[in-house]
Amino acid sequence: MFKLLAKINKWLLPNYTKEQLDLAKATKFQKAVIAWKYFVTTRALD
């Protein structure tokens, strides 16, 4: 289930690494997106 969700996240959610987002200047929404993608990715790798 998490592998499918990770693919959907990759397609739908923005990639802040390519945008070189500074985490100190990120908004709460951007931090929430990063946290969600991290959670899903770590679960998908298990």
C-alpha positions in Angstrom: 0.0 0.0 0.0 2.8 2.5 0.9 4.6 1.8 -2.4 1.6 2.9 -4.3 1.1 5.9 -2.1 4.8 6.8 -2.6 4.3 6.8 -6.4 1.2 9.0 -6.1 3.1 11.4 -3.8 5.9 11.6 -6.3 3.4 12.5 -9.1 1.2 14.9 -7.1 3.3 16.6 -4.5 6.1 19.2 -5.3 9.8 18.2 -5.1 11.4 20.8 -2.8 14.9 19.3 -3.3 14.9 20.4 -6.9 13.7 23.9 -5.9 16.5 24.1 -3.3 14.1 25.0 -0.5 15.7 26.3 2.7 14.0 24.4 5.6 14.5 27.4 7.9 12.4 29.5 5.6 9.8 26.9 4.7 6.1 27.5 5.6 4.2 25.1 7.8 2.5 23.6 4.8 5.8 22.9 3.1 7.1 21.3 6.3 4.0 19.2 6.5 4.4 18.0 2.9 8.1 17.1 3.6 7.1 15.2 6.7 4.4 13.3 4.9 6.7 12.3 2.0 9.3 11.2 4.5 6.8 9.1 6.4 5.5 7.4 3.3 8.9 6.8 1.8 10.3 5.2 5.0 7.2 2.9 5.2 7.5 2.0 1.5 11.2 0.9 1.9 10.3 -1.6 4.7 
